Amino acid sequence: MVRLPVLLILLLWALAACGAPATPQTLPARPQASSPPAVVIDRSCRGDADCTVKNVGNCCGASPACVNVASPVDPAGVQARCQAQGMMGVCGFTEIQGCRCIQGQCRSNPAPADALRRPLTTNPETDP
């Protein structure tokens, strides 16, 4: 009779070992560091004198665009967001011959079809 309780204990122990594992405890998601807000580029204008070419930046590097003369730009911030999000960009850009105010928006003058250029290795706003 002593064998029966011992066998029952061994059987229960073996069944407990085969049971489902405990639910793993998950750690709460770590909040991602918030990046600074993106600069809002102002392309509004009332006349051609309100427009100029500035480097607005993209994931590849320099990206000149026609914007309002008072518009803030942050090419370094654009690149930082691209890197943080693992994004890449298309390199090269169309050379801008000048800017005009068209229907209240700064637009580039049409450039010749062969005006595609390689990315700049210097920053036209800070390097002479």
N, C-alpha and C positions, 0 to 999 in steps of 0.2 A: 503494500500500500504506500510505502514511502516513495516508491518510484513514480507513482502517478502525479503527485504535486511537483516533483522535480522535473518531470517531463513537461508538465503544463507551464512551469516557469521558463524552461528552455524554449518552448514553442512560442510563448508570448514575447520573449526577448528577441527571437529570430524574426518574428513578424514586425516588431517595432523597428528593427534595423532595416527592414525592407519598405518601410512607410515613406511617404512623400517627404522631401526635405522641407525644412522650415522656410517660410517665405523670406526671401532676402530683403533686408532693410535698405531702402533706397534713400540716398541723401537728397535733400532738397536741391533743386537746380540752382547753380550759382548764377546770380544775375550778371549779364554781360556788361562790361564797362560801356557806358553810353558815350558815343562819339559826339563831338561838338556839332551843333546844328549846321547844316549845309548853308553856305552863303547863297542868298537869292540874287541872281543876276538880273539887273534891270536893263531891258532892251527898249524901253519907251523913249520917245523923242517927239519934239515939235518941229525940228528942222535938222538939216544935215550937220550943223555945227554941234548938235547934241550927241553925235555918234563918234566913236573912235574904236580902234582895234586894240584889244587887250587879250592877254593869255589867260583863258578861263580854265585851262588844264583838262586832261582826261586821263584815263587809266594807263595810257601809253607815255604821256609826258605833256609837252606843250601843245596847246590847241588854241590858236588865235580865233577870235570871234568879234563881230561888231556888237558893241554894247554902249550903253549910255556913259558919257564921260565921267559921271559921278558914281557909277556902279562899282560896288566892291567885287573883287575876285579873290579866289583862294585856291590856286592850282596845287599847292602843297596839301591842302585839306582834301582836295579831290583825290589825289594820289593815295593819301593815307586811308581814305574810305575804301578805295579800290583794293588796297592790300589787305585791309581788315576783312573785307567780304570775299577775298579770293577772286576778284574780277580782273579781267584783262581787257585791253582796248585795241582798236585798230590803229596802227601807227601810220603817220603821214597825214597831211592835210592839204587842202587847196589854198594856195597863196591868195590872200585878200588884197586886192588892188586899192581898195578904199571902201568907205561906208557911206550909205545914204539913209535918210529917213523916208521910209515907204509906209504909208498908212499907219503912222504913229509907232513904227517899230524900226530899230536899227537893222539894216540889212547890208550884206556885202555887195559891192559892185561885181558884176559878172567878170570872171577871170578867164583867160584863155584855157582851152581844154588841156594843154600840156603843162599846166601850172602846179601839178601835184608835186609836193616836195617831201624830202626825208624829214624825220623828226629833228628838231633842233637839239644841239648838244649844249647850248647855253640858253639862259633865260633872257629874252629880249628886253624885259622890263628892268632887270637888275644888272646885267652885264653890258658893257659898252660895245 
